[in-house]
Amino acid sequence: MIKNKLSITLNKSLDESIKNYALINKISKSQLIEDILSKWINEQKQEKLISGYIEMANENLNLARDYEKLNDEAWTNE
């Protein structure tokens, strides 16, 4: 896999936390940050999908209620 180099600036405390976590888990800081960012991006996508499905479900429920009213009116008028 082709990798790109990225330069970021972090506060010292966060950098130390990342360094210590990576050391304890025997991975590089780069790999740790890559894993975290990948997980975060996937979670964001999943949240947007869930939000979209909930919005679609609400729209479908509203449409079903509207059609139910029309159906009731049609049966009442017969």
Residue, then its C-alpha position, 0 to 999 in steps of 0.5 A: m500500500i502506498k503511504n503519504k507522509l503527513s506533518i501535524t502539530l500536537n500539544k506536548s501532552l497529547d503527543e506523549s500520550i500517543k507515544n506511550y500508548a504506541l510503545i505499550n501496544k508495540i506499534s508505531k505512532s503513525q500506525l496508531i494515528e492511522d488506525i484511530l483516524s480510519k476508525w473515526i472515519n468509519e464511525q462518521k460514515q456509519e452515523k450518517l447512514i443511520s441518520g439517513y435511514i432514520e430520516m427515511a423511516n420517518e418520511n415513509l411513516n408520514l407517507a403511510r399515514d397520509y395514504e391511510k387517511l386517503n384510504d379511510e376517506a375512500w372507504t367512507n365515501e363508498 
